[in-house]
Protein backbone atom coordinates (compact mmCIF):
# COMPACT_ATOMS: atom_id res chain seq x y z
CA UNK A 1 0.00 0.00 0.00
CA UNK A 2 3.17 2.18 0.14
CA UNK A 3 2.18 3.77 3.46
CA UNK A 4 5.83 3.67 4.58
CA UNK A 5 8.89 4.29 2.40
CA UNK A 6 11.05 1.47 3.73
CA UNK A 7 10.45 -2.07 4.96
CA UNK A 8 11.67 -2.13 8.60
CA UNK A 9 12.29 -5.87 8.35
CA UNK A 10 14.76 -5.51 5.49
CA UNK A 11 17.65 -4.81 7.89
CA UNK A 12 17.10 -7.91 9.99
CA UNK A 13 20.02 -10.30 9.93
CA UNK A 14 18.75 -13.61 8.64
CA UNK A 15 19.65 -16.76 10.60
CA UNK A 16 22.09 -19.02 8.81
CA UNK A 17 21.00 -22.52 7.95
CA UNK A 18 23.71 -25.05 8.72
CA UNK A 19 23.24 -28.09 6.53
CA UNK A 20 24.68 -31.40 7.69
CA UNK A 21 27.03 -33.18 5.33
CA UNK A 22 25.42 -36.30 3.93
CA UNK A 23 27.61 -39.40 4.11
CA UNK A 24 26.98 -42.04 1.47
CA UNK A 25 28.57 -45.34 0.55
CA UNK A 26 30.10 -46.25 -2.77
CA UNK A 27 29.12 -49.40 -4.65
CA UNK A 28 31.88 -51.47 -3.01
CA UNK A 29 30.78 -50.45 0.48
CA UNK A 30 27.14 -51.24 -0.33
CA UNK A 31 28.12 -54.71 -1.53
CA UNK A 32 30.17 -55.32 1.62
CA UNK A 33 27.29 -54.27 3.87
CA UNK A 34 24.79 -56.49 2.06
CA UNK A 35 27.21 -59.40 2.29
CA UNK A 36 27.45 -58.99 6.09
CA UNK A 37 23.69 -58.58 6.49
CA UNK A 38 22.53 -61.60 4.46
CA UNK A 39 21.85 -63.67 7.58
CA UNK A 40 19.84 -60.87 9.22
CA UNK A 41 16.03 -61.18 9.34
CA UNK A 42 15.99 -57.58 8.10
CA UNK A 43 18.13 -58.27 5.03
CA UNK A 44 15.23 -57.70 2.63
CA UNK A 45 14.62 -54.27 4.23
CA UNK A 46 18.25 -53.25 3.71
CA UNK A 47 18.22 -54.58 0.14
CA UNK A 48 15.05 -52.65 -0.73
CA UNK A 49 16.52 -49.46 0.74
CA UNK A 50 19.61 -49.80 -1.45
CA UNK A 51 17.93 -50.89 -4.69
CA UNK A 52 14.77 -48.75 -4.59
CA UNK A 53 15.61 -45.66 -2.51
CA UNK A 54 12.45 -46.13 -0.43
CA UNK A 55 12.05 -44.49 2.97
CA UNK A 56 12.20 -46.68 6.06
CA UNK A 57 8.49 -46.26 6.82
CA UNK A 58 7.61 -47.16 3.22
CA UNK A 59 9.68 -50.35 3.39
CA UNK A 60 8.19 -51.40 6.73
CA UNK A 61 4.68 -50.72 5.41
CA UNK A 62 5.15 -52.63 2.16
CA UNK A 63 2.80 -55.61 1.61
CA UNK A 64 2.92 -58.58 -0.71
CA UNK A 65 -0.12 -57.25 -2.56
CA UNK A 66 2.00 -54.19 -3.42
CA UNK A 67 4.53 -56.28 -5.38
CA UNK A 68 3.89 -56.86 -9.07
CA UNK A 69 6.28 -59.69 -9.94
CA UNK A 70 5.01 -59.93 -13.50
CA UNK A 71 5.76 -56.30 -14.33
CA UNK A 72 8.83 -56.19 -12.05
CA UNK A 73 7.76 -53.27 -9.91
CA UNK A 74 6.24 -52.40 -6.56
CA UNK A 75 3.62 -49.87 -5.49
CA UNK A 76 4.02 -47.72 -2.39
CA UNK A 77 0.54 -47.36 -0.90
CA UNK A 78 1.15 -47.07 2.83
CA UNK A 79 3.86 -46.30 5.37
CA UNK A 80 4.48 -47.54 8.90
CA UNK A 81 4.44 -44.72 11.47
CA UNK A 82 7.63 -43.85 13.36
CA UNK A 83 6.36 -45.49 16.54
CA UNK A 84 5.77 -48.74 14.67
CA UNK A 85 2.14 -48.95 15.78
CA UNK A 86 -0.03 -47.77 12.88
CA UNK A 87 -0.03 -47.17 9.14
CA UNK A 88 -0.66 -44.11 6.98
CA UNK A 89 -2.06 -44.34 3.48
CA UNK A 90 -0.16 -42.78 0.60
CA UNK A 91 3.40 -41.44 0.61
CA UNK A 92 5.15 -38.50 2.26
CA UNK A 93 5.01 -36.01 -0.62
CA UNK A 94 1.90 -37.03 -2.51
CA UNK A 95 -1.56 -38.30 -1.70
CA UNK A 96 -1.40 -40.92 -4.44
CA UNK A 97 0.66 -44.04 -4.89
CA UNK A 98 3.91 -44.38 -6.79
CA UNK A 99 5.57 -47.30 -8.49
CA UNK A 100 9.24 -48.25 -8.37
CA UNK A 101 10.90 -50.63 -10.81
CA UNK A 102 12.67 -53.71 -9.44
CA UNK A 103 15.82 -55.47 -10.62
CA UNK A 104 16.19 -59.24 -11.03
CA UNK A 105 18.28 -59.70 -7.87
CA UNK A 106 15.76 -57.89 -5.68
CA UNK A 107 12.89 -59.88 -7.20
CA UNK A 108 14.73 -63.15 -6.55
CA UNK A 109 15.36 -62.18 -2.91
CA UNK A 110 11.73 -61.16 -2.45
CA UNK A 111 10.60 -64.58 -3.67
CA UNK A 112 13.05 -66.31 -1.32
CA UNK A 113 11.83 -64.13 1.54
CA UNK A 114 8.22 -65.04 0.72
CA UNK A 115 9.11 -68.71 1.23
CA UNK A 116 10.40 -67.91 4.73
CA UNK A 117 7.20 -66.03 5.49
CA UNK A 118 5.15 -69.05 4.36
CA UNK A 119 7.25 -71.29 6.62
CA UNK A 120 6.58 -69.00 9.61
CA UNK A 121 2.84 -69.08 8.87
CA UNK A 122 2.88 -72.87 9.10
CA UNK A 123 4.98 -72.75 12.25
CA UNK A 124 2.72 -70.32 14.16
CA UNK A 125 -0.59 -71.44 12.69
CA UNK A 126 -3.57 -69.44 14.04
CA UNK A 127 -1.18 -67.37 16.19
CA UNK A 128 0.34 -65.82 13.07
CA UNK A 129 -0.86 -62.27 12.42
CA UNK A 130 -1.50 -62.27 8.68
CA UNK A 131 -1.11 -58.56 7.94
CA UNK A 132 0.45 -59.26 4.51
CA UNK A 133 3.61 -57.34 5.50
CA UNK A 134 6.87 -58.17 3.76
CA UNK A 135 9.09 -56.98 6.60
CA UNK A 136 7.60 -58.30 9.83
CA UNK A 137 8.39 -60.30 12.95
CA UNK A 138 8.47 -64.09 12.76
CA UNK A 139 4.80 -64.16 13.81
CA UNK A 140 3.69 -61.50 11.31
CA UNK A 141 3.58 -58.36 13.47
CA UNK A 142 4.91 -54.99 12.25
CA UNK A 143 8.60 -54.37 12.93
CA UNK A 144 9.57 -51.69 15.44
CA UNK A 145 11.78 -49.25 13.47
CA UNK A 146 14.18 -49.02 16.42
CA UNK A 147 14.94 -52.73 16.16
CA UNK A 148 15.85 -52.29 12.49
CA UNK A 149 18.17 -49.39 13.35
CA UNK A 150 19.90 -51.32 16.14
CA UNK A 151 20.62 -54.19 13.77
CA UNK A 152 21.67 -51.76 11.03
CA UNK A 153 24.31 -50.07 13.20
CA UNK A 154 25.56 -53.40 14.54
CA UNK A 155 26.08 -54.69 11.00
CA UNK A 156 27.88 -51.48 9.97
CA UNK A 157 30.32 -51.96 12.86
CA UNK A 158 30.75 -55.64 11.97
CA UNK A 159 31.58 -54.76 8.36
CA UNK A 160 33.89 -51.93 9.52
CA UNK A 161 32.15 -49.40 7.29
CA UNK A 162 31.69 -45.63 7.70
CA UNK A 163 28.67 -45.06 9.95
CA UNK A 164 25.63 -43.68 8.13
CA UNK A 165 21.95 -43.31 8.96
CA UNK A 166 19.37 -45.69 7.54
CA UNK A 167 18.01 -42.73 5.54
CA UNK A 168 21.45 -42.37 3.95
CA UNK A 169 20.83 -45.64 2.09
CA UNK A 170 18.23 -43.62 0.18
CA UNK A 171 20.85 -40.94 -0.56
CA UNK A 172 23.30 -43.65 -1.56
CA UNK A 173 20.78 -45.13 -3.98
CA UNK A 174 20.09 -41.77 -5.62
CA UNK A 175 23.77 -40.82 -5.85
CA UNK A 176 24.75 -44.12 -7.44
CA UNK A 177 21.95 -43.78 -9.99
CA UNK A 178 23.07 -40.25 -10.84
CA UNK A 179 26.67 -41.38 -11.19
CA UNK A 180 25.66 -44.02 -13.74
CA UNK A 181 23.89 -41.38 -15.80
CA UNK A 182 20.23 -42.14 -15.09
CA UNK A 183 17.64 -39.50 -16.04
CA UNK A 184 17.18 -36.96 -13.25
CA UNK A 185 13.40 -36.86 -13.78
CA UNK A 186 13.19 -40.63 -13.36
CA UNK A 187 15.24 -40.47 -10.14
CA UNK A 188 13.07 -37.63 -8.83
CA UNK A 189 9.89 -39.66 -9.43
CA UNK A 190 11.49 -42.75 -7.92
CA UNK A 191 12.29 -40.83 -4.72
CA UNK A 192 8.82 -39.22 -4.56
CA UNK A 193 10.22 -35.68 -4.73
CA UNK A 194 7.62 -33.02 -5.51
CA UNK A 195 9.93 -31.44 -8.10
CA UNK A 196 13.18 -32.12 -9.94
CA UNK A 197 14.63 -29.00 -8.23
CA UNK A 198 14.57 -30.79 -4.86
CA UNK A 199 16.49 -33.71 -6.36
CA UNK A 200 19.06 -31.40 -7.96
CA UNK A 201 19.51 -29.38 -4.75
CA UNK A 202 19.85 -32.50 -2.60
CA UNK A 203 22.38 -34.23 -4.84
CA UNK A 204 24.27 -31.24 -6.22
CA UNK A 205 27.48 -32.70 -4.74
CA UNK A 206 27.30 -35.49 -7.33
CA UNK A 207 26.83 -33.20 -10.32
CA UNK A 208 30.35 -31.66 -10.72
CA UNK A 209 31.89 -35.09 -11.36
CA UNK A 210 29.04 -35.89 -13.76
CA UNK A 211 29.76 -32.64 -15.63
CA UNK A 212 33.41 -33.65 -16.12
CA UNK A 213 32.47 -37.11 -17.33
CA UNK A 214 29.88 -35.65 -19.73
CA UNK A 215 32.51 -33.27 -21.15
CA UNK A 216 34.93 -36.16 -21.67
CA UNK A 217 32.29 -38.24 -23.45
CA UNK A 218 31.38 -35.35 -25.76
CA UNK A 219 35.03 -34.59 -26.56
CA UNK A 220 35.67 -38.26 -27.23
CA UNK A 221 32.75 -38.35 -29.70
CA UNK A 222 33.76 -35.11 -31.42
CA UNK A 223 37.50 -35.59 -31.73
CA UNK A 224 38.14 -39.31 -31.51
CA UNK A 225 35.12 -40.63 -33.40
Helices and strands as residue ranges (DSSP letters): G 8-11, H 27-36, H 43-52, H 56-60, G 64-66, E 67-68, E 73-76, E 78-80, E 87-89, E 98-101, H 104-124, G 125-127, H 145-159, H 167-179, H 184-190, H 196-202, H 204-223
